[in-house]
Structures are given as structure tokens and as C-alpha cells.
Amino acid sequence: MRGLLLLPLLLAGCASPSPKLYTLGSVPGRPVSAPARVIELRHIGLARYLDRPGIVERVDAYRVTLADNARWAEPLPDMLARVLAADLGARLSGSSVFTAASPITATPDRIIEIDIQRFDAEASFDIIANVAVQKPGATPRLATFHFSAPAPRGEEDQIATMSRLLGELADHIAEMLEKERLP
């Protein structure tokens, strides 16, 4: 009988704490006017080492680890698309920006696709992204962006840094659309 009473206490001592869940946030940027009224953020590719529920931290040039007990609140590619669409929508006055996962079925004036090659820190926190912007049926215009920020200290600082760098990427994509470098 005494053993049965101790069992719940032993099991409670083995339980791990609930994970800390994080989400990226939209950041303000400079509003611009874009000739496109309806923009679809079609796809965000992500380096596979980043595409996991845990938050990745770089240890050195060849090794990464997962942050202790820190998880993304939603799949990272979906979150990146959602936040980047919000960032672009805030910057592109007069335009509607939606993601491929959205239930919206409007025909877009422009399509944006992004492939994120790196989004982590070593000496500095870096994002490297290839971006394709196109009118439907036209040849896409490609650009590669690389932005850096000081290496963050702790998970909260890392999430804020990632949100700022994603906002910087949105600034440059909005400028691409504003300059209408498309055929």
C-alpha cells in the first residue's frame, strides 16, 4: 500500500517542465506604394536543419543544437509565411497580401517565393534568403538578401532578432515591388 502512495510522487518527479513556446512577431517598417494590389506569398522554403519544432542554436560552423525546453508555437515555415505576409501587408499600402495556406482564392498580381538558406547565429545572427518575385506567367526576378544582427543573448532576444531580420527582408521585398523591376 505504501508503495502505491509513493508511485505518483516518483512519477511527478520524473515529469519534465512544460516547454516554453515562442512565436515570431510582425515589426513596423516603411510604408511604400506598390503597383500590385493582390500579392500571394506562395512558398517559403527553409533549410532542413531549421525545420523542426525545437529552436535551433548554432554552436559553431559545423554544429547546431536545440535550445533547452524551447519550442516553436507552430511549424516554422508556416509561421515565417504568416509573419512575412503581415510585414509585407503593413508596408505595401493599398495591397492585400495572403499566403498559399490561406483560404483566399483571389488571382494575384504578383507572386513571391522565398528560400531561406540560413537563419541562425554564430558570430552574428544572419538570414540569407533567395527571393523570386513575378507577375503570373512572366519570368521571375530573383534576388539574394543577406542581413546580419548582433548575436542574441537568450531565447527571447533570439526571437526578437529573428522578427527584426524578417522585417528587414520584408522592407527589401517591398522596395523590389515599389521599384517595379518586373517586366
Backbone hydrogen bonds, N-H to C=O, Kabsch-Sander energy under -0.5 kcal/mol:
donor,donor_aa,acceptor,acceptor_aa,energy
5,L,1,M,-1.5
6,L,2,R,-1.4
7,L,3,G,-1.3
9,L,5,L,-0.5
10,L,6,L,-2.3
11,L,7,L,-2.6
12,A,8,P,-2.3
13,G,9,L,-1.7
14,C,10,L,-1.0
14,C,11,L,-0.5
15,A,11,L,-0.8
15,A,12,A,-0.5
20,K,69,N,-3.1
21,L,19,P,-0.5
22,Y,71,R,-2.4
32,V,91,R,-4.1
34,A,93,S,-0.7
39,I,96,S,-3.1
40,E,110,R,-2.3
41,L,39,I,-0.6
41,L,98,F,-3.2
42,R,40,E,-1.2
42,R,112,I,-2.1
43,H,112,I,-0.8
45,G,43,H,-0.5
45,G,114,I,-3.6
47,A,116,I,-1.6
50,L,47,A,-2.1
51,D,47,A,-0.9
52,R,50,L,-1.9
55,I,70,A,-1.7
57,E,65,T,-3.4
59,V,63,R,-2.9
60,D,63,R,-1.7
63,R,60,D,-0.9
65,T,57,E,-3.1
67,A,55,I,-3.3
70,A,67,A,-1.4
71,R,20,K,-3.0
72,W,53,P,-3.2
73,A,22,Y,-2.9
79,M,75,P,-2.3
80,L,76,L,-2.9
81,A,77,P,-2.1
82,R,78,D,-2.5
83,V,79,M,-2.8
84,L,80,L,-2.6
85,A,81,A,-2.4
86,A,82,R,-1.8
87,D,83,V,-2.7
88,L,84,L,-2.9
89,G,85,A,-2.6
90,A,86,A,-1.9
91,R,87,D,-1.2
92,L,88,L,-2.7
93,S,32,V,-1.7
93,S,91,R,-1.3
95,S,92,L,-2.1
96,S,37,R,-3.0
98,F,39,I,-2.4
100,A,41,L,-1.7
102,S,99,T,-1.6
109,D,38,V,-3.2
110,R,38,V,-1.6
111,I,134,Q,-2.6
112,I,40,E,-2.7
113,E,132,A,-2.5
114,I,43,H,-2.8
115,D,130,N,-2.8
116,I,45,G,-3.0
117,Q,115,D,-0.7
117,Q,128,I,-2.6
118,R,128,I,-1.4
120,D,126,D,-1.2
122,E,124,S,-2.1
125,F,149,A,-3.1
126,D,120,D,-3.2
126,D,124,S,-0.6
127,I,147,F,-2.3
128,I,118,R,-2.2
129,A,145,F,-2.6
130,N,115,D,-2.6
131,V,143,A,-3.3
132,A,113,E,-2.9
133,V,141,R,-2.3
134,Q,111,I,-2.2
138,A,135,K,-2.5
141,R,133,V,-3.0
143,A,131,V,-2.1
145,F,129,A,-3.0
147,F,127,I,-2.2
149,A,125,F,-2.1
151,A,123,A,-0.7
154,G,152,P,-0.6
158,Q,154,G,-2.0
159,I,155,E,-2.5
160,A,156,E,-2.2
161,T,157,D,-2.5
162,M,158,Q,-2.6
163,S,159,I,-2.3
164,R,160,A,-2.3
165,L,161,T,-2.6
166,L,162,M,-2.2
167,G,163,S,-2.0
168,E,164,R,-2.1
169,L,165,L,-2.1
170,A,166,L,-2.2
171,D,167,G,-2.2
172,H,168,E,-1.8
173,I,169,L,-2.2
174,A,170,A,-2.6
175,E,171,D,-2.0
176,M,172,H,-2.0
177,L,173,I,-2.1
178,E,174,A,-2.7
179,K,175,E,-2.5
180,E,176,M,-0.5
180,E,177,L,-0.6
181,R,176,M,-1.2
